[in-house]
Amino acid sequence: MTVLAPTLRRVLAPRLGSISTRLALWYALASTFTLACLFVTGYFVLQRHIVSGLDMLNLAELGEVKAHLVRGYQPDDPTFLERRLRKPSERSAALFYLDVRNDHTGVSFVSDNLHGKRLGGSVGKGNFNLDQAGIGKLRVGRFQIAPYTISIGTAAGEVQRMLEGYAEIGLSLLGCMIVASLVIGFGLSRIALRPVRMISETANRIRSDNLSERIAVGVARDEISELSTMLNQMFDRLESAFTQIRQFSAEASHELKTPLSLVRLHAEKMLLSGALAPAHEEAVQLQLEELARLDQIIEEMLFLSRVEAHAISLQLTHANPAGFLQAFAQDARVLAEHSGQLFAHSHDGEGQVSFDAKRIRQILLNLLSNAAKASPPGGHITLRSLLEDGCWRITMEDEGPGVAADQYERIFERFVRLPAGPANDSGNGLGLAICRGIVGMHHGRIAAAPGVHGSGLRVIIELPAPGV
């Protein structure tokens, strides 16, 4: 038992955290407790009514006995009781046990079914239960009618067996009630919590790139509809805030381009003039490099803002990706060799996919650049493509240090930079965010995972390919 208890706690603890489970258990406990109370109350009420019925039978028999004693009463005749009561007691022997005593003369009479034994001995007047030796349980009524003390008993064994049968049936029904109420409770809780699950599913789908979706509000004006309305209002505020931030990013990026272009033009003019000292010329050259990097960040921020605002339209073409990947692999191999790595690619599956070749190429170049920065000299960068079951799956894998598992989702956010190689410290943290935006425009998904052999980073892109 000591071994079983911890096991049950481990199994039930996670389930008890569910509101549906707790509601079902509460419903089962409440239903079973109510039924148990009804059974217990019914037991005592039934017992009371049956005992009351036995007392009434004894009282009716008393009337018969009294009639026999009153008619032709002879107090001095010691055989009077025997003559008057023997035959009537034999006729009713199947139901009643009779004990009569004359308190003045001491003469007594007992029915044959008592086998010569008195009923209840010195027990006082009234109704009481008696366990008579050799007979069993009796319900006895003792009455005082001068000069006689009359005791009449009725068998109560069948009553006890009836009550025991009632208790057995009650316990069986309680067991069935527990099972039935658990099943019904689980069903009712799932029906009752269905709106909550719908709210949870809808809220889970609402992300920074899908803030326009709202939770359906039910017709009934209850607590669930009030919660849905409140959450929709919160999403309205979030959408407004995100829209303002995106608008600010787009406008700020656009407005920064003109002054940066002027600064770059003046710096280039100073270099072309040849009037700068070598040290100053080197400083101006460094400024131009940083201006170019800043201009790239602004371009990427502007592009990302347009992607998130759905202001960019895709030029979709319906083609076999094998040819596209073959053309990309030629350029990728040269770029990888320039960085000191080896590039290889493979493609399996036949079929047509609708995609924007320019944007998918932009994604793959971005992933290739990240892989080249992370991989050591002589490392392998592998591109795998698989087309099957209505999905085009592209995987880019490197042999770099990889990323911690808790960072797989975060690296696709803005300005989060991947670990770079020891000799490369460039990058602005927008590349993977742009990749996620373009993949989202294709109604696909992008994710990160460890390399096939446990090291490095593997970026997985899945695009829909209907009809494959």
C-alpha positions as CSV (number, residue, x, y, z in Angstrom):
1,M,0.0,0.0,0.0
2,T,2.9,2.4,0.8
3,V,4.3,1.7,-2.6
4,L,0.9,2.1,-4.4
5,A,0.1,5.5,-2.9
6,P,3.0,7.5,-4.4
7,T,2.2,5.9,-7.8
8,L,-1.4,6.9,-7.6
9,R,-0.4,10.5,-6.7
10,R,2.0,10.7,-9.6
11,V,-0.7,9.4,-12.0
12,L,-3.6,11.5,-10.7
13,A,-1.8,14.7,-9.9
14,P,-1.4,15.9,-13.5
15,R,-5.0,15.0,-14.3
16,L,-6.4,16.8,-11.1
17,G,-4.8,20.0,-12.5
18,S,-7.5,19.9,-15.2
19,I,-10.7,21.9,-14.4
20,S,-12.6,19.3,-16.4
21,T,-11.4,16.5,-14.2
22,R,-12.1,18.4,-11.0
23,L,-15.6,19.3,-12.1
24,A,-16.3,15.6,-12.9
25,L,-15.0,14.5,-9.5
26,W,-17.0,17.2,-7.7
27,Y,-20.1,16.2,-9.6
28,A,-19.6,12.5,-8.8
29,L,-18.9,13.2,-5.1
30,A,-22.0,15.5,-4.8
31,S,-24.3,13.1,-6.6
32,T,-23.0,10.0,-4.7
33,F,-23.2,11.9,-1.3
34,T,-26.8,13.0,-2.1
35,L,-27.9,9.5,-3.1
36,A,-26.2,8.1,0.0
37,C,-28.1,10.5,2.2
38,L,-31.3,9.5,0.5
39,F,-30.6,5.8,1.0
40,V,-29.7,6.3,4.7
41,T,-32.8,8.4,5.3
42,G,-35.0,5.9,3.4
43,Y,-33.5,3.0,5.5
44,F,-34.5,4.6,8.8
45,V,-37.9,5.7,7.5
46,L,-38.6,2.2,6.2
47,Q,-37.5,0.7,9.4
48,R,-39.7,3.0,11.4
49,H,-42.8,2.3,9.2
50,I,-42.3,-1.5,9.4
51,V,-41.8,-1.5,13.1
52,S,-44.9,0.7,13.5
53,G,-46.8,-1.8,11.4
54,L,-45.7,-4.6,13.7
55,D,-46.8,-2.6,16.7
56,M,-50.2,-2.1,15.1
57,L,-50.5,-5.9,14.5
58,N,-49.7,-6.6,18.1
59,L,-52.4,-4.0,19.1
60,A,-54.9,-5.7,16.9
61,E,-54.1,-9.1,18.4
62,L,-54.5,-7.5,21.8
63,G,-58.1,-6.7,20.9
64,E,-58.8,-10.4,20.1
65,V,-57.1,-11.6,23.4
66,K,-59.0,-9.0,25.4
67,A,-62.3,-10.1,23.9
68,H,-61.6,-13.7,25.0
69,L,-60.7,-12.7,28.5
70,V,-63.5,-10.4,29.2
71,R,-66.3,-12.8,28.1
72,G,-67.4,-15.0,31.0
73,Y,-64.6,-13.8,33.2
74,Q,-64.0,-16.2,36.2
75,P,-61.2,-14.9,38.4
76,D,-61.3,-17.9,40.8
77,D,-60.9,-20.5,38.1
78,P,-57.2,-21.5,37.6
79,T,-58.0,-23.0,34.2
80,F,-59.7,-20.0,32.9
81,L,-56.7,-18.7,30.9
82,E,-56.0,-22.1,29.4
83,R,-59.6,-22.6,28.3
84,R,-60.0,-19.2,26.8
85,L,-56.7,-18.7,25.1
86,R,-55.3,-22.1,24.0
87,K,-57.3,-22.5,20.8
88,P,-57.2,-18.8,19.7
89,S,-53.4,-18.8,20.3
90,E,-53.0,-22.0,18.2
91,R,-54.9,-20.4,15.3
92,S,-52.7,-17.3,15.3
93,A,-49.5,-19.2,16.1
94,A,-48.0,-18.4,12.7
95,L,-48.0,-14.7,13.4
96,F,-48.1,-14.1,17.2
97,Y,-46.5,-15.3,20.4
98,L,-48.7,-14.9,23.5
99,D,-47.8,-14.5,27.2
100,V,-50.6,-13.7,29.7
101,R,-50.2,-13.5,33.5
102,N,-52.8,-12.8,36.1
103,D,-51.1,-10.5,38.5
104,H,-53.6,-11.3,41.4
105,T,-53.4,-15.1,41.3
106,G,-50.1,-15.6,39.6
107,V,-51.5,-17.9,37.0
108,S,-49.9,-17.5,33.6
109,F,-50.4,-18.7,30.0
110,V,-47.9,-19.0,27.2
111,S,-48.6,-20.0,23.6
112,D,-47.3,-23.3,22.4
113,N,-44.9,-21.6,20.0
114,L,-43.0,-20.1,22.9
115,H,-42.1,-23.7,24.2
116,G,-42.9,-22.8,27.8
117,K,-40.7,-19.7,27.9
118,R,-41.9,-16.3,29.0
119,L,-41.7,-13.2,26.7
120,G,-39.3,-10.6,27.9
121,G,-39.1,-11.5,31.5
122,S,-39.2,-8.5,33.8
123,V,-39.1,-5.9,30.9
124,G,-41.5,-3.1,31.6
125,K,-44.6,-2.0,29.6
126,G,-44.6,-0.7,26.1
127,N,-43.1,-1.9,22.8
128,F,-39.6,-3.3,22.6
129,N,-37.4,-5.6,20.6
130,L,-36.5,-9.0,22.0
131,D,-34.1,-11.7,20.9
132,Q,-36.0,-14.7,22.1
133,A,-33.9,-17.9,22.6
134,G,-34.8,-20.6,20.2
135,I,-37.1,-18.3,18.2
136,G,-35.2,-15.3,17.1
137,K,-35.9,-11.6,16.9
138,L,-39.4,-10.5,18.0
139,R,-41.2,-7.2,18.3
140,V,-43.1,-7.3,21.6
141,G,-45.9,-5.2,22.9
142,R,-46.6,-5.4,26.6
143,F,-50.0,-4.2,27.9
144,Q,-51.5,-3.9,31.3
145,I,-55.2,-4.7,31.5
146,A,-56.1,-5.4,35.2
147,P,-55.6,-8.0,36.5
148,Y,-53.6,-9.2,33.5
149,T,-50.2,-8.4,32.0
150,I,-50.4,-9.3,28.3
151,S,-47.3,-9.7,26.2
152,I,-47.8,-10.2,22.4
153,G,-44.8,-10.8,20.1
154,T,-44.5,-10.8,16.3
155,A,-41.5,-12.2,14.4
156,A,-39.2,-9.4,13.3
157,G,-36.5,-11.6,11.5
158,E,-38.0,-11.0,8.1
159,V,-38.0,-7.3,8.7
160,Q,-34.3,-7.4,9.5
161,R,-33.6,-9.4,6.4
162,M,-35.6,-6.9,4.3
163,L,-33.6,-4.0,5.7
164,E,-30.3,-5.8,5.0
165,G,-31.5,-6.4,1.4
166,Y,-32.3,-2.8,1.2
167,A,-28.8,-1.9,2.4
168,E,-27.2,-4.2,-0.1
169,I,-29.2,-2.8,-3.0
170,G,-28.3,0.7,-1.8
171,L,-24.6,0.0,-1.7
172,S,-24.8,-1.6,-5.2
173,L,-26.6,1.5,-6.5
174,L,-24.1,3.8,-4.9
175,G,-21.3,2.0,-6.8
176,C,-23.2,2.3,-10.0
177,M,-23.9,5.9,-9.2
178,I,-20.1,6.7,-8.8
179,V,-19.3,5.2,-12.2
180,A,-22.3,6.8,-13.9
181,S,-21.7,10.2,-12.3
182,L,-18.0,10.2,-13.3
183,V,-18.9,9.4,-16.9
184,I,-21.7,12.0,-17.0
185,G,-19.6,14.5,-15.1
186,F,-16.7,14.2,-17.6
187,G,-19.2,14.6,-20.5
188,L,-20.9,17.6,-18.9
189,S,-17.6,19.3,-18.0
190,R,-16.3,18.9,-21.5
191,I,-19.5,20.4,-22.9
192,A,-19.4,23.2,-20.3
193,L,-15.8,24.0,-20.9
194,R,-16.0,23.8,-24.7
195,P,-16.2,27.7,-25.0
196,V,-13.1,28.0,-22.8
197,R,-11.2,25.6,-25.0
198,M,-12.3,27.6,-28.1
199,I,-11.1,30.8,-26.4
200,S,-7.7,29.1,-25.6
201,E,-7.3,27.8,-29.2
202,T,-8.2,31.2,-30.7
203,A,-6.0,33.1,-28.3
204,N,-3.1,30.7,-29.0
205,R,-3.4,31.4,-32.8
206,I,-3.3,35.2,-32.3
207,R,0.3,36.3,-32.6
208,S,2.1,39.4,-33.7
209,D,1.6,38.5,-37.3
210,N,-2.1,37.6,-36.8
211,L,-3.6,40.2,-34.5
212,S,-6.7,40.7,-36.6
213,E,-8.4,37.4,-35.5
214,R,-10.9,37.6,-32.7
215,I,-12.6,35.3,-30.3
216,A,-16.2,34.4,-31.2
217,V,-18.6,35.8,-28.6
218,G,-21.6,33.5,-27.8
219,V,-25.2,34.7,-28.0
220,A,-25.8,34.0,-24.3
221,R,-24.7,36.8,-22.1
222,D,-22.9,34.8,-19.5
223,E,-19.5,34.9,-17.9
224,I,-17.9,33.2,-20.9
225,S,-19.2,35.8,-23.3
226,E,-18.0,38.6,-21.0
227,L,-14.5,37.0,-20.9
228,S,-14.5,36.7,-24.7
229,T,-15.5,40.4,-25.0
230,M,-12.8,41.5,-22.5
231,L,-10.1,39.5,-24.3
232,N,-11.2,40.9,-27.7
233,Q,-10.9,44.4,-26.3
234,M,-7.4,43.6,-25.0
235,F,-6.5,42.2,-28.5
236,D,-7.8,45.5,-30.0
237,R,-5.5,47.5,-27.8
238,L,-2.6,45.2,-28.7
239,E,-3.3,45.4,-32.4
240,S,-3.4,49.2,-32.2
241,A,-0.1,49.3,-30.3
242,F,1.6,46.9,-32.7
243,T,0.2,48.9,-35.7
244,Q,1.6,52.1,-34.2
245,I,5.0,50.5,-33.6
246,R,5.1,49.1,-37.1
247,Q,4.1,52.4,-38.6
248,F,6.7,54.2,-36.6
249,S,9.4,51.7,-37.6
250,A,8.4,52.0,-41.3
251,E,8.3,55.8,-41.2
252,A,11.5,56.1,-39.1
253,S,13.3,53.8,-41.5
254,H,12.1,55.7,-44.5
255,E,12.9,59.1,-43.0
256,L,16.5,58.0,-42.0
257,K,17.4,57.0,-45.6
258,T,17.7,60.6,-46.9
259,P,20.1,62.0,-44.2
260,L,22.2,58.8,-44.3
261,S,22.5,59.2,-48.1
262,L,23.7,62.8,-47.7
263,V,26.2,61.8,-45.0
264,R,27.5,59.0,-47.2
265,L,27.8,61.3,-50.2
266,H,29.8,63.9,-48.3
267,A,32.1,61.2,-46.9
268,E,32.7,59.8,-50.4
269,K,33.3,63.4,-51.7
270,M,35.9,63.9,-49.0
271,L,37.7,60.7,-50.0
272,L,37.6,61.5,-53.7
273,S,39.1,65.0,-53.0
274,G,42.4,63.4,-51.9
275,A,42.9,66.2,-49.4
276,L,42.7,64.0,-46.3
277,A,45.6,62.8,-44.3
278,P,46.0,58.9,-44.2
279,A,44.7,58.7,-40.7
280,H,41.7,60.8,-41.5
281,E,41.1,58.9,-44.7
282,E,41.0,55.6,-42.8
283,A,38.5,57.1,-40.3
284,V,36.3,58.3,-43.2
285,Q,36.5,54.8,-44.8
286,L,35.4,53.3,-41.5
287,Q,32.5,55.7,-41.3
288,L,31.4,54.7,-44.8
289,E,31.4,51.0,-43.8
290,E,29.3,51.7,-40.7
291,L,27.0,53.9,-42.8
292,A,26.6,51.0,-45.3
293,R,25.8,48.6,-42.4
294,L,23.3,51.1,-40.9
295,D,21.7,51.5,-44.3
296,Q,21.3,47.7,-44.6
297,I,19.6,47.6,-41.2
298,I,17.2,50.4,-42.2
299,E,16.4,48.5,-45.5
300,E,15.8,45.3,-43.6
301,M,13.6,47.0,-41.0
302,L,11.6,48.7,-43.7
303,F,11.2,45.4,-45.5
304,L,10.2,43.6,-42.3
305,S,7.6,46.3,-41.5
306,R,6.1,45.9,-45.0
307,V,6.0,42.1,-44.6
308,E,4.2,42.3,-41.3
309,A,1.8,44.9,-42.7
310,H,1.2,42.6,-45.7
311,A,2.2,45.4,-48.0
312,I,4.4,43.0,-50.1
313,S,2.8,40.8,-52.8
314,L,4.4,37.6,-53.8
315,Q,5.2,36.7,-57.4
316,L,4.2,33.1,-57.2
317,T,5.2,30.6,-59.9
318,H,4.1,27.0,-60.1
319,A,7.2,25.0,-60.7
320,N,9.3,21.9,-59.8
321,P,11.7,23.1,-57.0
322,A,14.5,20.8,-58.3
323,G,15.6,23.2,-61.0
324,F,15.4,26.2,-58.6
325,L,17.6,24.4,-56.0
326,Q,20.1,23.3,-58.6
327,A,20.6,26.9,-59.7
328,F,20.9,28.1,-56.1
329,A,23.4,25.3,-55.2
330,Q,25.8,26.6,-57.9
331,D,26.0,30.1,-56.2
332,A,25.8,28.6,-52.7
333,R,28.8,26.4,-53.4
334,V,30.9,29.4,-54.5
335,L,29.9,31.4,-51.4
336,A,30.6,28.6,-49.0
337,E,34.1,28.0,-50.6
338,H,34.8,31.7,-50.3
339,S,34.1,31.4,-46.5
340,G,36.2,28.2,-46.3
341,Q,33.3,25.7,-46.0
342,L,32.0,22.9,-48.1
343,F,28.4,23.0,-49.5
344,A,26.2,20.0,-50.5
345,H,22.6,19.7,-51.4
346,S,20.0,17.0,-52.2
347,H,16.4,16.9,-53.4
348,D,13.9,14.0,-53.3
349,G,10.4,13.9,-54.6
350,E,8.6,15.0,-57.8
351,G,5.8,17.6,-58.1
352,Q,4.9,21.3,-58.5
353,V,5.0,24.0,-55.8
354,S,3.7,27.5,-55.9
355,F,6.4,29.8,-54.5
356,D,8.2,33.1,-55.0
357,A,11.6,32.1,-56.3
358,K,13.1,35.5,-55.4
359,R,11.9,35.5,-51.8
360,I,12.8,31.8,-51.2
361,R,16.3,32.5,-52.6
362,Q,16.5,35.4,-50.2
363,I,15.7,33.1,-47.3
364,L,18.2,30.4,-48.4
365,L,21.0,33.0,-48.9
366,N,20.3,34.4,-45.4
367,L,20.4,30.8,-43.9
368,L,23.6,30.1,-45.8
369,S,25.3,33.3,-44.6
370,N,24.4,32.3,-40.9
371,A,25.7,28.8,-41.4
372,A,28.9,30.0,-42.9
373,K,29.5,32.4,-40.0
374,A,28.8,29.7,-37.5
375,S,30.7,26.7,-39.1
376,P,34.4,26.2,-38.6
377,P,36.9,26.3,-41.5
378,G,36.4,23.2,-43.6
379,G,33.0,22.6,-42.1
380,H,30.1,21.2,-44.1
381,I,26.9,23.0,-44.8
382,T,24.1,20.8,-46.1
383,L,20.9,21.7,-47.8
384,R,18.3,18.9,-48.0
385,S,14.9,19.2,-49.8
386,L,12.0,16.7,-49.7
387,L,8.7,17.0,-51.5
388,E,6.0,14.6,-50.3
389,D,2.6,14.4,-48.7
390,G,1.6,17.9,-49.7
391,C,4.6,19.5,-48.1
392,W,7.9,20.9,-49.4
393,R,10.4,20.5,-46.6
394,I,13.8,22.4,-46.8
395,T,16.5,21.9,-44.2
396,M,19.8,23.9,-43.9
397,E,22.3,22.4,-41.5
398,D,25.7,23.5,-40.3
399,E,28.5,22.2,-38.1
400,G,28.7,25.2,-35.8
401,P,28.3,25.3,-32.0
402,G,24.5,25.3,-32.3
403,V,22.0,27.0,-30.2
404,A,20.5,26.2,-26.7
405,A,17.2,24.5,-26.9
406,D,15.4,27.3,-25.1
407,Q,16.5,29.7,-27.8
408,Y,15.0,27.8,-30.8
409,E,12.0,30.1,-30.9
410,R,13.7,33.3,-29.8
411,I,16.3,33.4,-32.6
412,F,13.5,34.3,-35.1
413,E,12.7,37.5,-33.2
414,R,14.1,40.9,-34.1
415,F,17.7,41.8,-33.2
416,V,18.4,38.3,-31.7
417,R,21.8,37.3,-33.1
418,L,23.0,33.8,-33.7
419,P,26.4,32.7,-32.3
420,A,28.9,33.6,-34.9
421,G,32.3,32.1,-35.7
422,P,35.3,33.4,-33.9
423,A,36.5,35.5,-36.8
424,N,33.2,37.0,-37.7
425,D,31.3,39.5,-35.5
426,S,28.9,40.9,-38.1
427,G,25.1,40.6,-38.4
428,N,22.2,42.7,-37.1
429,G,19.7,40.1,-35.9
430,L,17.0,40.8,-38.5
431,G,17.8,38.0,-41.0
432,L,15.8,35.2,-39.4
433,A,12.9,37.5,-38.5
434,I,12.7,38.4,-42.3
435,C,12.9,34.7,-43.1
436,R,9.9,34.0,-40.8
437,G,7.9,36.8,-42.3
438,I,8.5,35.5,-45.9
439,V,7.7,31.9,-44.9
440,G,4.5,33.2,-43.2
441,M,3.5,34.9,-46.5
442,H,3.8,31.5,-48.1
443,H,1.5,30.1,-45.4
444,G,4.4,27.9,-44.2
445,R,6.4,27.5,-41.0
446,I,10.0,27.8,-40.0
447,A,11.7,26.2,-37.0
448,A,15.1,25.4,-35.5
449,A,16.4,22.1,-34.2
450,P,19.7,20.5,-33.4
451,G,21.7,18.9,-36.1
452,V,21.1,15.3,-37.2
453,H,24.1,14.1,-35.2
454,G,23.3,16.3,-32.2
455,S,25.7,19.2,-33.0
456,G,25.2,22.3,-35.1
457,L,22.0,24.0,-36.0
458,R,19.3,22.8,-38.4
459,V,16.7,25.3,-39.7
460,I,13.6,23.6,-41.1
461,I,11.2,25.3,-43.6
462,E,7.9,23.7,-44.5
463,L,5.8,25.1,-47.4
464,P,2.4,23.8,-48.5
465,A,2.5,21.8,-51.7
466,P,-1.1,20.8,-52.5
467,G,-1.5,17.9,-54.9
468,V,1.9,16.4,-54.1
